[in-house]
Each structure stands twice: as structure tokens, then as C-alpha cells.
Amino acid sequence: MRADRHSKAMRKTVIFEEKYGVDIEKFSTTSDVEKFIEDQIGRELRVIEPCGHGIVSNRGNIFKLRDYDIDRMFDETINT
């Protein structure tokens, strides 16, 4: 399994290297990579929060969760 994760990371690195024509070893931090990309695209990166941008939430739920007032629901059921 460890080899699988390593090979996936290597594929991403190869794609990055091919796209920008650089050696990933040139960078020592994530900030260096971000700065390089910003220079390439001519603007700052826009970092967004991942929640709410797809079908599945960041907790893995497909459907929106509801908050229930269980006490109110119980009282309504008992009093009918």
C-alpha cells in the first residue's frame, strides 16, 4: 500500500514537472511551489474552503444533515 501512495505522488509530480518544465527537486517548501505557480499564472492563488463545492461534504455525507428538535417532535407526537 505504501508503494501505491508513493507512485500516486510520483505521478502528480511528473504531471507538475511536465506542465511547467521544471524539476520538483528545485523546490524545498510548499511556499516555493506556490510562488512559482503564481509567477507562471500571473496572479495570486485563490485558496477556497472545500466544503460545499461538490456532491459529497467534507464529512462524506451525500445528503445535507438536518438538525432535529427531538423534544418538540416528541411533545407533538404525544399530544396528538
N, CA, C and O atoms as a Tinker XYZ file with bonds, in Angstrom:
   320  protein
     1  N      0.830000   -1.197000    0.000000    73     2
     2  CA     0.000000    0.000000    0.000000    64     1     3
     3  C      0.869000    1.253000    0.000000    63     2     4     5
     4  O      0.548000    2.239000   -0.664000    81     3
     5  N      1.952000    1.212000    0.735000    73     3     6
     6  CA     2.839000    2.356000    0.783000    64     5     7
     7  C      3.396000    2.673000   -0.606000    63     6     8     9
     8  O      3.521000    3.838000   -0.983000    81     7
     9  N      3.722000    1.640000   -1.348000    73     7    10
    10  CA     4.225000    1.847000   -2.708000    64     9    11
    11  C      3.168000    2.505000   -3.580000    63    10    12    13
    12  O      3.499000    3.325000   -4.436000    81    11
    13  N      1.889000    2.156000   -3.373000    73    11    14
    14  CA     0.816000    2.773000   -4.159000    64    13    15
    15  C      0.748000    4.271000   -3.908000    63    14    16    17
    16  O      0.638000    5.062000   -4.846000    81    15
    17  N      0.815000    4.660000   -2.629000    73    15    18
    18  CA     0.772000    6.091000   -2.309000    64    17    19
    19  C      1.968000    6.804000   -2.911000    63    18    20    21
    20  O      1.847000    7.920000   -3.416000    81    19
    21  N      3.121000    6.156000   -2.856000    73    19    22
    22  CA     4.328000    6.757000   -3.401000    64    21    23
    23  C      4.208000    6.930000   -4.916000    63    22    24    25
    24  O      4.588000    7.969000   -5.455000    81    23
    25  N      3.679000    5.912000   -5.601000    73    23    26
    26  CA     3.552000    6.006000   -7.058000    64    25    27
    27  C      2.524000    7.066000   -7.451000    63    26    28    29
    28  O      2.704000    7.744000   -8.463000    81    27
    29  N      1.439000    7.225000   -6.665000    73    27    30
    30  CA     0.462000    8.275000   -6.962000    64    29    31
    31  C      1.098000    9.645000   -6.807000    63    30    32    33
    32  O      0.880000   10.531000   -7.633000    81    31
    33  N      1.891000    9.824000   -5.745000    73    31    34
    34  CA     2.575000   11.095000   -5.543000    64    33    35
    35  C      3.555000   11.354000   -6.683000    63    34    36    37
    36  O      3.694000   12.489000   -7.139000    81    35
    37  N      4.222000   10.323000   -7.136000    73    35    38
    38  CA     5.169000   10.474000   -8.237000    64    37    39
    39  C      4.452000   10.877000   -9.525000    63    38    40    41
    40  O      4.969000   11.695000  -10.286000    81    39
    41  N      3.264000   10.311000   -9.779000    73    39    42
    42  CA     2.520000   10.691000  -10.983000    64    41    43
    43  C      2.160000   12.160000  -10.938000    63    42    44    45
    44  O      2.295000   12.870000  -11.935000    81    43
    45  N      1.698000   12.621000   -9.774000    73    43    46
    46  CA     1.347000   14.037000   -9.640000    64    45    47
    47  C      2.567000   14.908000   -9.861000    63    46    48    49
    48  O      2.478000   15.960000  -10.493000    81    47
    49  N      3.708000   14.474000   -9.341000    73    47    50
    50  CA     4.943000   15.227000   -9.515000    64    49    51
    51  C      5.334000   15.274000  -10.983000    63    50    52    53
    52  O      5.742000   16.322000  -11.485000    81    51
    53  N      5.214000   14.152000  -11.671000    73    51    54
    54  CA     5.563000   14.106000  -13.097000    64    53    55
    55  C      4.663000   15.035000  -13.888000    63    54    56    57
    56  O      5.141000   15.749000  -14.770000    81    55
    57  N      3.371000   15.041000  -13.595000    73    55    58
    58  CA     2.442000   15.937000  -14.289000    64    57    59
    59  C      2.842000   17.387000  -14.064000    63    58    60    61
    60  O      2.866000   18.180000  -15.006000    81    59
    61  N      3.156000   17.738000  -12.817000    73    59    62
    62  CA     3.588000   19.101000  -12.499000    64    61    63
    63  C      4.862000   19.444000  -13.266000    63    62    64    65
    64  O      4.963000   20.511000  -13.872000    81    63
    65  N      5.834000   18.532000  -13.235000    73    63    66
    66  CA     7.112000   18.782000  -13.905000    64    65    67
    67  C      6.925000   18.945000  -15.410000    63    66    68    69
    68  O      7.546000   19.810000  -16.028000    81    67
    69  N      6.060000   18.104000  -16.000000    73    67    70
    70  CA     5.823000   18.206000  -17.442000    64    69    71
    71  C      5.086000   19.495000  -17.797000    63    70    72    73
    72  O      5.402000   20.149000  -18.790000    81    71
    73  N      4.104000   19.849000  -16.978000    73    71    74
    74  CA     3.309000   21.045000  -17.268000    64    73    75
    75  C      4.157000   22.308000  -17.222000    63    74    76    77
    76  O      4.037000   23.175000  -18.088000    81    75
    77  N      5.026000   22.411000  -16.197000    73    75    78
    78  CA     5.793000   23.639000  -16.013000    64    77    79
    79  C      7.248000   23.523000  -16.457000    63    78    80    81
    80  O      7.978000   24.514000  -16.420000    81    79
    81  N      7.691000   22.328000  -16.880000    73    79    82
    82  CA     9.049000   22.172000  -17.377000    64    81    83
    83  C     10.122000   22.408000  -16.333000    63    82    84    85
    84  O     11.170000   22.979000  -16.634000    81    83
    85  N      9.868000   21.972000  -15.105000    73    83    86
    86  CA    10.833000   22.151000  -14.014000    64    85    87
    87  C     11.066000   20.825000  -13.296000    63    86    88    89
    88  O     10.299000   19.875000  -13.454000    81    87
    89  N     12.126000   20.780000  -12.513000    73    87    90
    90  CA    12.425000   19.627000  -11.676000    64    89    91
    91  C     11.901000   19.927000  -10.278000    63    90    92    93
    92  O     12.230000   20.966000   -9.704000    81    91
    93  N     11.094000   19.034000   -9.726000    73    91    94
    94  CA    10.492000   19.260000   -8.412000    64    93    95
    95  C     11.550000   19.402000   -7.324000    63    94    96    97
    96  O     11.299000   20.021000   -6.290000    81    95
    97  N     12.714000   18.839000   -7.548000    73    95    98
    98  CA    13.807000   18.944000   -6.570000    64    97    99
    99  C     14.269000   20.393000   -6.406000    63    98   100   101
   100  O     14.946000   20.720000   -5.431000    81    99
   101  N     13.914000   21.249000   -7.340000    73    99   102
   102  CA    14.280000   22.667000   -7.285000    64   101   103
   103  C     13.599000   23.370000   -6.097000    63   102   104   105
   104  O     14.097000   24.377000   -5.593000    81   103
   105  N     12.467000   22.830000   -5.664000    73   103   106
   106  CA    11.678000   23.452000   -4.607000    64   105   107
   107  C     11.928000   22.755000   -3.275000    63   106   108   109
   108  O     12.058000   21.533000   -3.215000    81   107
   109  N     11.994000   23.549000   -2.209000    73   107   110
   110  CA    12.208000   22.943000   -0.892000    64   109   111
   111  C     10.990000   23.064000    0.016000    63   110   112   113
   112  O     10.903000   22.359000    1.021000    81   111
   113  N     10.043000   23.949000   -0.321000    73   111   114
   114  CA     8.847000   24.114000    0.505000    64   113   115
   115  C      7.611000   24.273000   -0.384000    63   114   116   117
   116  O      7.716000   24.538000   -1.582000    81   115
   117  N      6.459000   24.107000    0.224000    73   115   118
   118  CA     5.207000   24.334000   -0.491000    64   117   119
   119  C      5.098000   25.794000   -0.923000    63   118   120   121
   120  O      4.578000   26.095000   -1.997000    81   119
   121  N      5.589000   26.688000   -0.085000    73   119   122
   122  CA     5.570000   28.116000   -0.427000    64   121   123
   123  C      6.364000   28.392000   -1.696000    63   122   124   125
   124  O      5.973000   29.233000   -2.506000    81   123
   125  N      7.481000   27.685000   -1.870000    73   123   126
   126  CA     8.272000   27.848000   -3.093000    64   125   127
   127  C      7.456000   27.429000   -4.314000    63   126   128   129
   128  O      7.483000   28.100000   -5.346000    81   127
   129  N      6.733000   26.322000   -4.191000    73   127   130
   130  CA     5.901000   25.835000   -5.301000    64   129   131
   131  C      4.791000   26.838000   -5.588000    63   130   132   133
   132  O      4.537000   27.165000   -6.747000    81   131
   133  N      4.126000   27.330000   -4.541000    73   131   134
   134  CA     3.048000   28.305000   -4.717000    64   133   135
   135  C      3.554000   29.568000   -5.400000    63   134   136   137
   136  O      2.913000   30.083000   -6.316000    81   135
   137  N      4.686000   30.059000   -4.961000    73   135   138
   138  CA     5.271000   31.271000   -5.550000    64   137   139
   139  C      5.588000   31.040000   -7.030000    63   138   140   141
   140  O      5.333000   31.908000   -7.865000    81   139
   141  N      6.142000   29.873000   -7.349000    73   139   142
   142  CA     6.456000   29.542000   -8.737000    64   141   143
   143  C      5.187000   29.537000   -9.589000    63   142   144   145
   144  O      5.163000   30.116000  -10.675000    81   143
   145  N      4.136000   28.885000   -9.097000    73   143   146
   146  CA     2.879000   28.819000   -9.852000    64   145   147
   147  C      2.278000   30.207000  -10.017000    63   146   148   149
   148  O      1.800000   30.552000  -11.098000    81   147
   149  N      2.300000   31.009000   -8.951000    73   147   150
   150  CA     1.783000   32.381000   -9.052000    64   149   151
   151  C      2.533000   33.173000  -10.124000    63   150   152   153
   152  O      1.929000   33.928000  -10.885000    81   151
   153  N      3.855000   32.992000  -10.176000    73   151   154
   154  CA     4.639000   33.671000  -11.211000    64   153   155
   155  C      4.240000   33.183000  -12.599000    63   154   156   157
   156  O      4.201000   33.969000  -13.546000    81   155
   157  N      3.946000   31.897000  -12.725000    73   155   158
   158  CA     3.574000   31.325000  -14.019000    64   157   159
   159  C      2.201000   31.811000  -14.496000    63   158   160   161
   160  O      2.014000   32.097000  -15.678000    81   159
   161  N      1.236000   31.901000  -13.560000    73   159   162
   162  CA    -0.118000   32.283000  -13.967000    64   161   163
   163  C     -0.350000   33.794000  -13.901000    63   162   164   165
   164  O     -1.361000   34.291000  -14.397000    81   163
   165  N      0.584000   34.519000  -13.290000    73   163   166
   166  CA     0.498000   35.971000  -13.274000    64   165   167
   167  C     -0.460000   36.547000  -12.248000    63   166   168   169
   168  O     -0.888000   37.695000  -12.374000    81   167
   169  N     -0.796000   35.779000  -11.250000    73   167   170
   170  CA    -1.672000   36.271000  -10.176000    64   169   171
   171  C     -1.483000   35.397000   -8.940000    63   170   172   173
   172  O     -0.851000   34.342000   -8.995000    81   171
   173  N     -2.050000   35.864000   -7.819000    73   171   174
   174  CA    -2.007000   35.069000   -6.593000    64   173   175
   175  C     -2.965000   33.894000   -6.707000    63   174   176   177
   176  O     -3.989000   33.977000   -7.385000    81   175
   177  N     -2.621000   32.797000   -6.035000    73   175   178
   178  CA    -3.525000   31.655000   -5.976000    64   177   179
   179  C     -4.728000   32.008000   -5.123000    63   178   180   181
   180  O     -4.595000   32.699000   -4.112000    81   179
   181  N     -5.887000   31.546000   -5.517000    73   179   182
   182  CA    -7.094000   31.753000   -4.725000    64   181   183
   183  C     -7.396000   30.471000   -3.981000    63   182   184   185
   184  O     -7.783000   29.470000   -4.584000    81   183
   185  N     -7.222000   30.500000   -2.686000    73   183   186
   186  CA    -7.468000   29.324000   -1.865000    64   185   187
   187  C     -8.903000   29.386000   -1.377000    63   186   188   189
   188  O     -9.337000   30.384000   -0.801000    81   187
   189  N     -9.638000   28.299000   -1.617000    73   187   190
   190  CA   -11.032000   28.248000   -1.188000    64   189   191
   191  C    -11.220000   27.104000   -0.211000    63   190   192   193
   192  O    -10.467000   26.130000   -0.227000    81   191
   193  N    -12.222000   27.225000    0.634000    73   191   194
   194  CA   -12.550000   26.164000    1.561000    64   193   195
   195  C    -13.308000   25.081000    0.803000    63   194   196   197
   196  O    -14.256000   25.390000    0.081000    81   195
   197  N    -12.914000   23.819000    0.951000    73   195   198
   198  CA   -13.501000   22.769000    0.128000    64   197   199
   199  C    -14.945000   22.405000    0.420000    63   198   200   201
   200  O    -15.567000   21.745000   -0.413000    81   199
   201  N    -15.513000   22.792000    1.546000    73   199   202
   202  CA   -16.878000   22.362000    1.848000    64   201   203
   203  C    -17.882000   23.071000    0.937000    63   202   204   205
   204  O    -17.728000   24.249000    0.615000    81   203
   205  N    -18.900000   22.333000    0.536000    73   203   206
   206  CA   -19.964000   22.906000   -0.264000    64   205   207
   207  C    -19.650000   23.072000   -1.733000    63   206   208   209
   208  O    -20.386000   23.762000   -2.439000    81   207
   209  N    -18.574000   22.459000   -2.220000    73   207   210
   210  CA   -18.213000   22.624000   -3.627000    64   209   211
   211  C    -18.355000   21.338000   -4.420000    63   210   212   213
   212  O    -17.766000   21.199000   -5.491000    81   211
   213  N    -19.135000   20.396000   -3.900000    73   211   214
   214  CA   -19.324000   19.160000   -4.636000    64   213   215
   215  C    -20.513000   18.405000   -4.087000    63   214   216   217
   216  O    -21.265000   18.925000   -3.263000    81   215
   217  N    -20.678000   17.188000   -4.542000    73   215   218
   218  CA   -21.804000   16.383000   -4.092000    64   217   219
   219  C    -21.605000   15.932000   -2.652000    63   218   220   221
   220  O    -22.540000   15.960000   -1.851000    81   219
   221  N    -20.393000   15.520000   -2.330000    73   219   222
   222  CA   -20.112000   14.960000   -1.015000    64   221   223
   223  C    -19.482000   16.026000   -0.139000    63   222   224   225
   224  O    -18.548000   16.712000   -0.555000    81   223
   225  N    -19.996000   16.163000    1.083000    73   223   226
   226  CA   -19.441000   17.150000    2.003000    64   225   227
   227  C    -18.106000   16.668000    2.536000    63   226   228   229
   228  O    -17.689000   15.541000    2.267000    81   227
   229  N    -17.441000   17.525000    3.290000    73   227   230
   230  CA   -16.142000   17.148000    3.839000    64   229   231
   231  C    -16.259000   16.049000    4.894000    63   230   232   233
   232  O    -15.239000   15.498000    5.309000    81   231
   233  N    -17.464000   15.717000    5.338000    73   231   234
   234  CA   -17.660000   14.615000    6.280000    64   233   235
   235  C    -18.056000   13.336000    5.553000    63   234   236   237
   236  O    -18.255000   12.305000    6.196000    81   235
   237  N    -18.172000   13.378000    4.260000    73   235   238
   238  CA   -18.510000   12.188000    3.497000    64   237   239
   239  C    -19.997000   11.938000    3.338000    63   238   240   241
   240  O    -20.387000   10.862000    2.885000    81   239
   241  N    -20.839000   12.897000    3.696000    73   239   242
   242  CA   -22.282000   12.725000    3.563000    64   241   243
   243  C    -22.746000   13.230000    2.208000    63   242   244   245
   244  O    -22.352000   14.308000    1.764000    81   243
   245  N    -23.579000   12.445000    1.564000    73   243   246
   246  CA   -24.115000   12.865000    0.278000    64   245   247
   247  C    -25.286000   13.825000    0.481000    63   246   248   249
   248  O    -25.444000   14.785000   -0.273000    81   247
   249  N    -26.101000   13.567000    1.495000    73   247   250
   250  CA   -27.277000   14.382000    1.750000    64   249   251
   251  C    -26.990000   15.375000    2.866000    63   250   252   253
   252  O    -26.207000   15.100000    3.776000    81   251
   253  N    -27.628000   16.520000    2.782000    73   251   254
   254  CA   -27.473000   17.512000    3.834000    64   253   255
   255  C    -28.024000   16.961000    5.145000    63   254   256   257
   256  O    -29.032000   16.255000    5.163000    81   255
   257  N    -27.357000   17.291000    6.225000    73   255   258
   258  CA   -27.809000   16.852000    7.544000    64   257   259
   259  C    -28.844000   17.830000    8.073000    63   258   260   261
   260  O    -28.768000   19.031000    7.813000    81   259
   261  N    -29.800000   17.314000    8.809000    73   259   262
   262  CA   -30.823000   18.164000    9.409000    64   261   263
   263  C    -30.652000   18.168000   10.914000    63   262   264   265
   264  O    -30.260000   17.168000   11.515000    81   263
   265  N    -30.949000   19.296000   11.505000    73   263   266
   266  CA   -30.989000   19.386000   12.962000    64   265   267
   267  C    -32.426000   19.176000   13.390000    63   266   268   269
   268  O    -33.334000   19.848000   12.900000    81   267
   269  N    -32.628000   18.253000   14.296000    73   267   270
   270  CA   -33.967000   17.974000   14.788000    64   269   271
   271  C    -34.094000   18.412000   16.235000    63   270   272   273
   272  O    -33.189000   18.206000   17.044000    81   271
   273  N    -35.223000   19.014000   16.547000    73   271   274
   274  CA   -35.567000   19.309000   17.933000    64   273   275
   275  C    -36.376000   18.113000   18.420000    63   274   276   277
   276  O    -37.603000   18.102000   18.324000    81   275
   277  N    -35.689000   17.120000   18.937000    73   275   278
   278  CA   -36.328000   15.858000   19.302000    64   277   279
   279  C    -37.360000   16.040000   20.413000    63   278   280   281
   280  O    -38.372000   15.341000   20.448000    81   279
   281  N    -37.100000   16.977000   21.315000    73   279   282
   282  CA   -38.066000   17.233000   22.400000    64   281   283
   283  C    -39.386000   17.759000   21.834000    63   282   284   285
   284  O    -40.458000   17.313000   22.241000    81   283
   285  N    -39.309000   18.699000   20.905000    73   283   286
   286  CA   -40.520000   19.254000   20.282000    64   285   287
   287  C    -41.259000   18.165000   19.507000    63   286   288   289
   288  O    -42.483000   18.062000   19.590000    81   287
   289  N    -40.516000   17.356000   18.758000    73   287   290
   290  CA   -41.148000   16.288000   17.984000    64   289   291
   291  C    -41.836000   15.276000   18.907000    63   290   292   293
   292  O    -42.925000   14.791000   18.600000    81   291
   293  N    -41.205000   14.965000   20.019000    73   291   294
   294  CA   -41.793000   14.029000   20.980000    64   293   295
   295  C    -43.076000   14.607000   21.567000    63   294   296   297
   296  O    -44.098000   13.926000   21.645000    81   295
   297  N    -43.008000   15.896000   21.985000    73   295   298
   298  CA   -44.195000   16.536000   22.551000    64   297   299
   299  C    -45.342000   16.576000   21.543000    63   298   300   301
   300  O    -46.490000   16.327000   21.911000    81   299
   301  N    -45.054000   16.881000   20.290000    73   299   302
   302  CA   -46.091000   16.912000   19.264000    64   301   303
   303  C    -46.718000   15.547000   19.051000    63   302   304   305
   304  O    -47.926000   15.438000   18.839000    81   303
   305  N    -45.908000   14.518000   19.107000    73   303   306
   306  CA   -46.407000   13.159000   18.908000    64   305   307
   307  C    -47.272000   12.708000   20.081000    63   306   308   309
   308  O    -48.325000   12.102000   19.886000    81   307
   309  N    -46.828000   13.004000   21.287000    73   307   310
   310  CA   -47.556000   12.592000   22.497000    64   309   311
   311  C    -48.867000   13.366000   22.630000    63   310   312   313
   312  O    -49.869000   12.792000   23.057000    81   311
   313  N    -48.885000   14.631000   22.282000    73   311   314
   314  CA   -50.045000   15.490000   22.475000    64   313   315
   315  C    -51.068000   15.353000   21.365000    63   314   316   317
   316  O    -52.091000   16.035000   21.423000    81   315
   317  N    -50.866000   14.539000   20.383000    73   315   318
   318  CA   -51.866000   14.430000   19.311000    64   317   319
   319  C    -52.874000   13.361000   19.586000    63   318   320
   320  O    -53.780000   13.145000   18.781000    81   319
